[in-house]
Every structure is written in structure tokens, then in C-alpha cells.
Amino acid sequence: MAAERPEIEAALVAQIESLLLDLRARLDRRVAEATGDIVAADELFVLAGQLDAVLRGASEHLHELRLQLDRAARAD
């Protein structure tokens, strides 16, 4: 089972990267479409705030995880 982990984890990273690239492209298109449309711009602003919070939370969690792993490795 442990031998499968690197392949699964690499696939997960690739999926997340693909999703993020797709999300970025979608948001960029919506920004272009929202130009001059205050309602669409407001909706996109709210969505961007929600996504920012979700992604920032994930990033902060990963950063803390790496700090914990680094401390554990130095303690050994």
C-alpha cells in the first residue's frame, strides 16, 4: 500500500494544479465579461473573496504542517 502513495499523491497534486489553472482561466474570463456590469462585478468580487479565504486557509494549513515536519525532523 505504501508503494501506491507517491503515485496517488502525484496524481492529487496534478489534479489540484489542473483545477487551479482552470479556476484562474474561468475567473479571468468572468472579469472580462463583468467589465461595465456592476452586478456581475459584485458577484465576482464576492466569489473571489470566498475563494481567497478557502485557498488561504489551505495554504496556511500546509505551511504549518511543513513547519511541524521540519521541527520533528530536526528533533530526531
Buried (B, 14 or more C-beta within 10 A) or exposed (E): EEEEEEEEEEEEEEEEEEEEEEEEEEBEEBEEEBEEEEEBBEEBEEEEEEEEEEEEEEEEEEEEEEEEEEEEEEEE
